[in-house]
């Protein structure tokens, strides 16, 4: 018969063995779980901005320092063929002066060069043209170059043009013009009897020639020439046959020194600002206009007695400004 102490030791040992087996099983399970977890713990690929799941090695995005591809070249301008122009060659400058267009197109794109020489002047094309694109090399628009062109409604004068000659666009259908920034002189009647409504005269212009923007139909010129003593008598009225200019807005550039005889005669201007550098305003420069407001940036300007003659609607303030500069001024009609 076993003693009590021995029986207790035996049961205790039996419990210890069971605990060891249980511990071994638990450790095995923990080890298996850890190994499984480590095998599945790979870093998932990071999605890029487009939502794809490419790894950094697979990314096709370029580095920020990579230059952008150049823009596509501009479409080739189809210039009017050189052989469609008549021209002369200046012996000194070796520049081409176009004198006529002999082709059949109504849309003319003048090239920058003809026979290897720059196109620097134009004295005429064809009165039937509708659209004209002037070359960047152009410097002079000659006398009467587009005079009477009944289908030419708009023109852009390039920045290299220096002189717009007498009657250059006179009597044409021109209703829109952009005058280049290098023009220094606008010739006599350069834009007279056109359909212009707005004009900006650039700052480089020094001289605005006689009747440069005037409306002066033949009949009205005859009536105008009969006026003696400068202004018309108070009883005079505009003849029924007169058709005034449509020009209603003008900005005069800051470098203008001279506004010629009748420059804006018979236009529809209601206000005008005379810049600082204007030295002389000639007779009839703003005559026969509905001017209301005249502002002088420089009271040292000189103007002839009939510069604003027969401007019927001048405000009292404008009249006083004029009299302060020239007390001998002739208004003709006092409202």
PyMOL commands that set and color helices and strands:
alter all, ss='L'
color gray80, all
select helices_A, chain A and resi 4-39+56-58+82-84+218-225+316-325
alter helices_A, ss='H'
color red, helices_A
select strands_A, chain A and resi 85-89+96-101+107-109+113-114+117-122+131-133+140-141+154-156+163-164+176-178+185-186+198-200+207-208+249-251+258-259+271-274+280-281+293-296+302-303
alter strands_A, ss='S'
color yellow, strands_A
deselect
rebuild
show_as cartoon
